[in-house]
Amino acid sequence: MATQRFELGQVVATPGAIEAMNKNRMTPAYFLGLHQSGEWGVLSDADKRANDAALKDGSRIMSAYIMHDKEKLWVITEAVGDDDKRASTCLLLPDEY
């Protein structure tokens, strides 16, 4: 099992993301595992570096993955709050942002 590099907080998913994952026979756990282990997916090198910095400074973390049918799925973990914790992570489609 890959190392969990940060906490996800409460995990939520949009209806579109749930439908797309079901259609592709893929699970939220699969994408959350990649995201939490620092496998950022199909981001630019600059966005990957921003995520690596976010692990240290507490800012927002975003990953992007391509499902079997070539549809893109985003996973976004909110920035650290005043309590020094990340409140939530959302799985969504880009057009739902």
C-alpha positions in Angstrom: 0.0 0.0 0.0 1.3 3.5 -0.9 2.1 6.0 1.8 -0.6 8.4 2.7 1.1 11.8 2.4 -1.8 13.9 3.8 -5.2 13.6 5.4 -8.3 13.8 3.1 -10.9 15.2 5.6 -14.5 14.4 4.8 -14.7 12.8 1.3 -17.5 13.8 -1.0 -18.3 13.2 -4.7 -20.5 15.0 -7.1 -23.3 13.0 -8.8 -21.5 13.4 -12.2 -18.3 11.9 -10.8 -20.2 9.0 -9.2 -22.0 8.3 -12.4 -18.7 8.5 -14.5 -16.8 6.2 -12.1 -19.7 3.7 -12.1 -19.8 3.8 -15.9 -16.1 3.1 -16.0 -16.2 0.5 -13.2 -13.7 2.4 -11.2 -14.0 3.2 -7.5 -13.4 6.4 -5.5 -11.0 4.5 -3.3 -8.7 3.9 -6.4 -8.5 7.6 -7.2 -8.2 8.7 -3.6 -5.4 6.3 -3.0 -3.5 7.7 -6.0 -4.2 11.3 -4.8 -3.3 10.7 -1.2 0.0 9.0 -2.1 1.1 11.9 -4.3 0.4 10.4 -7.7 -1.0 13.6 -9.2 -2.1 12.2 -12.5 -2.2 14.2 -15.7 -1.2 17.6 -14.3 1.5 19.8 -15.7 4.9 19.7 -14.1 4.2 23.2 -12.6 0.9 21.9 -11.0 2.7 18.8 -9.7 5.3 21.1 -8.1 2.5 23.2 -6.6 1.0 20.1 -5.0 4.4 19.1 -3.6 4.7 22.5 -2.1 1.1 22.3 -0.7 2.2 19.3 1.3 4.5 21.6 3.2 2.5 24.9 3.2 -1.0 23.5 3.6 -2.5 25.0 0.4 -5.0 23.2 -1.8 -4.1 19.9 -3.5 -5.5 18.9 -6.9 -5.1 15.8 -9.0 -6.5 14.9 -12.4 -7.0 11.4 -13.8 -8.2 9.9 -17.0 -10.8 7.1 -16.7 -11.1 4.2 -19.1 -13.5 6.1 -21.4 -11.0 9.0 -21.6 -13.2 11.2 -19.3 -11.3 13.3 -16.8 -11.8 13.2 -13.1 -10.5 15.8 -10.6 -9.8 15.2 -7.0 -9.4 18.4 -4.9 -8.4 18.5 -1.2 -9.1 21.8 0.5 -6.3 23.9 2.1 -5.5 23.5 5.7 -7.9 25.4 7.9 -7.4 27.3 11.2 -7.4 24.0 13.0 -4.4 22.8 11.0 -6.5 20.1 9.3 -7.8 19.7 5.8 -11.6 19.7 6.0 -12.6 17.9 2.8 -11.7 16.2 -0.5 -14.1 16.2 -3.5 -14.1 14.0 -6.5 -15.7 15.8 -9.5 -15.8 16.3 -13.2 -14.1 19.4 -14.6 -17.4 20.8 -15.8 -18.8 20.5 -12.3 -16.2 22.9 -10.8 
